Amino acid sequence: MYLRSLWVTASLFFCFLAASPGQAQLNLGIGLCYGSDIEKPGVDLRGYYLTSPTLRFVTNFHYFFTKSGHTFWTLDGNAHYIFYEHRRQQRLYGIFGLQYAHESVDIGIGTVSNSEIGLNIGIGGETRVDFGAVFGELKLVLGNYDQLVLGAGLRFTL
């Protein structure tokens, strides 16, 4: 489990290093999400690293509001390819990346946990507003924690 965490962290770090620092721009985002398999809402925290007009790297942290004694969160490293832009106001983008999911359950005499790595594919869109952008995404996670994740929120430019 330690090696998986290290691998995911190193992969996400590499995504940020691979970006061109001369053109890069950092954005932060916050939103809400819903997982179809876990059937619970959650909070979505994210950092964007824009490298070009058509490519950006995004790190998401989803924490789902599960029942007491049950914890489920994910850490995603995704690339967004912007394939449509209308007057610099609306964008559509494809999502591709990896997800590290962690689940733990308190069984009374201790805690049982499991972690898995999955593949993310999806589509998203955003509309610019004065302070940043409003976004919405539909993402399919393929792996042992297969689920459809819906998300929406706000992105702020730093």
Steps between C-alpha positions, in 0.01 A plus 500: 500500500787740580651439155167579329473830690857587410441410134185714477668795669803475270275475192305811595821690574640397160190640328572840650871485412428398141312823438673792331577756774516791256130473409365341817222648710372368833127487586314360799151355512235385743177316434260222580501147362289185506620141458254255343646190667554645845164681460613795710577868434841645568723803481745556214825695551729547201804670360543582131828545320434653157785437258351612168169622358395137443664299780496513879579264784261469793534341843166428672428390855147363555379433853163325511258550791446139603334363811680496836782246515543498121748718310538530123723748314680519168803681362502552123767614257339594169582670173232723345514540125295801394347406166247781463505865606243766416621862519723419799182473711388136474717191477447127456778263599581131514628344823759224523701392804551281803317471829620377837199399713511423872222347707500407868232352724496484880391145593491557876824323589709691249499650152508319168622700201561455130663715231477464124620675186256566216487667161300822447333592172237767456383833370459841656398852422549844647372853461703805597367742758660816645705324771588177314280228353207273581566136404310173469642152435390146432776247567505121481746322727609155379655266756396317817305809610310543171266794519367801321597827671305820439661824607435873487667801652701817465853557367703802611801649323797591721 
